[in-house]
Amino acid sequence: MFASILFCMYTTMGAT
């Protein structure tokens, strides 16, 4: 779902 992509992008941005 869209939430999955949103979470993935959010975590990736927050990872750095």
PyMOL Python script that loads the backbone (N, CA, C, O; Angstrom):
from pymol import cmd

cmd.read_pdbstr("""\
ATOM      1  N   MET A   1       0.831  -1.210   0.000  1.00  0.00           N
ATOM      2  CA  MET A   1       0.000   0.000   0.000  1.00  0.00           C
ATOM      3  C   MET A   1       0.870   1.266   0.000  1.00  0.00           C
ATOM      4  O   MET A   1       2.095   1.201   0.108  1.00  0.00           O
ATOM      5  N   PHE A   2       0.218   2.382  -0.120  1.00  0.00           N
ATOM      6  CA  PHE A   2       0.945   3.660  -0.162  1.00  0.00           C
ATOM      7  C   PHE A   2       1.726   3.901   1.136  1.00  0.00           C
ATOM      8  O   PHE A   2       2.821   4.462   1.124  1.00  0.00           O
ATOM      9  N   ALA A   3       1.140   3.467   2.246  1.00  0.00           N
ATOM     10  CA  ALA A   3       1.789   3.658   3.551  1.00  0.00           C
ATOM     11  C   ALA A   3       3.153   2.977   3.564  1.00  0.00           C
ATOM     12  O   ALA A   3       4.099   3.471   4.177  1.00  0.00           O
ATOM     13  N   SER A   4       3.244   1.843   2.884  1.00  0.00           N
ATOM     14  CA  SER A   4       4.507   1.088   2.856  1.00  0.00           C
ATOM     15  C   SER A   4       5.602   1.923   2.199  1.00  0.00           C
ATOM     16  O   SER A   4       6.722   2.005   2.703  1.00  0.00           O
ATOM     17  N   ILE A   5       5.264   2.540   1.071  1.00  0.00           N
ATOM     18  CA  ILE A   5       6.246   3.358   0.344  1.00  0.00           C
ATOM     19  C   ILE A   5       6.586   4.603   1.159  1.00  0.00           C
ATOM     20  O   ILE A   5       7.743   5.015   1.233  1.00  0.00           O
ATOM     21  N   LEU A   6       5.565   5.190   1.763  1.00  0.00           N
ATOM     22  CA  LEU A   6       5.771   6.392   2.562  1.00  0.00           C
ATOM     23  C   LEU A   6       6.702   6.109   3.724  1.00  0.00           C
ATOM     24  O   LEU A   6       7.613   6.883   4.015  1.00  0.00           O
ATOM     25  N   PHE A   7       6.458   4.995   4.376  1.00  0.00           N
ATOM     26  CA  PHE A   7       7.289   4.616   5.522  1.00  0.00           C
ATOM     27  C   PHE A   7       8.720   4.360   5.094  1.00  0.00           C
ATOM     28  O   PHE A   7       9.668   4.772   5.763  1.00  0.00           O
ATOM     29  N   CYS A   8       8.865   3.677   3.972  1.00  0.00           N
ATOM     30  CA  CYS A   8      10.200   3.357   3.449  1.00  0.00           C
ATOM     31  C   CYS A   8      10.976   4.634   3.154  1.00  0.00           C
ATOM     32  O   CYS A   8      12.145   4.756   3.518  1.00  0.00           O
ATOM     33  N   MET A   9      10.326   5.576   2.499  1.00  0.00           N
ATOM     34  CA  MET A   9      10.976   6.838   2.147  1.00  0.00           C
ATOM     35  C   MET A   9      11.279   7.641   3.403  1.00  0.00           C
ATOM     36  O   MET A   9      12.336   8.261   3.518  1.00  0.00           O
ATOM     37  N   TYR A  10      10.335   7.621   4.346  1.00  0.00           N
ATOM     38  CA  TYR A  10      10.500   8.371   5.584  1.00  0.00           C
ATOM     39  C   TYR A  10      11.691   7.862   6.391  1.00  0.00           C
ATOM     40  O   TYR A  10      12.497   8.639   6.902  1.00  0.00           O
ATOM     41  N   THR A  11      11.780   6.532   6.492  1.00  0.00           N
ATOM     42  CA  THR A  11      12.876   5.929   7.252  1.00  0.00           C
ATOM     43  C   THR A  11      14.209   6.175   6.549  1.00  0.00           C
ATOM     44  O   THR A  11      15.219   6.426   7.206  1.00  0.00           O
ATOM     45  N   THR A  12      14.217   6.105   5.242  1.00  0.00           N
ATOM     46  CA  THR A  12      15.439   6.325   4.470  1.00  0.00           C
ATOM     47  C   THR A  12      15.929   7.757   4.665  1.00  0.00           C
ATOM     48  O   THR A  12      17.131   7.989   4.798  1.00  0.00           O
ATOM     49  N   MET A  13      15.020   8.700   4.681  1.00  0.00           N
ATOM     50  CA  MET A  13      15.400  10.110   4.865  1.00  0.00           C
ATOM     51  C   MET A  13      15.858  10.355   6.296  1.00  0.00           C
ATOM     52  O   MET A  13      16.753  11.164   6.540  1.00  0.00           O
ATOM     53  N   GLY A  14      15.245   9.661   7.228  1.00  0.00           N
ATOM     54  CA  GLY A  14      15.587   9.834   8.637  1.00  0.00           C
ATOM     55  C   GLY A  14      16.835   9.036   9.009  1.00  0.00           C
ATOM     56  O   GLY A  14      17.492   9.316  10.011  1.00  0.00           O
ATOM     57  N   ALA A  15      17.151   8.025   8.172  1.00  0.00           N
ATOM     58  CA  ALA A  15      18.322   7.200   8.449  1.00  0.00           C
ATOM     59  C   ALA A  15      19.592   8.032   8.322  1.00  0.00           C
ATOM     60  O   ALA A  15      20.529   7.885   9.107  1.00  0.00           O
ATOM     61  N   THR A  16      19.606   8.908   7.320  1.00  0.00           N
ATOM     62  CA  THR A  16      20.763   9.752   7.080  1.00  0.00           C
ATOM     63  C   THR A  16      20.630  10.988   7.946  1.00  0.00           C
ATOM     64  O   THR A  16      21.498  11.860   7.915  1.00  0.00           O
TER      65      THR A  16
END
""", "prot")
cmd.dss("prot")
cmd.show_as("cartoon", "prot")
cmd.util.cbc("prot")
cmd.orient("prot")
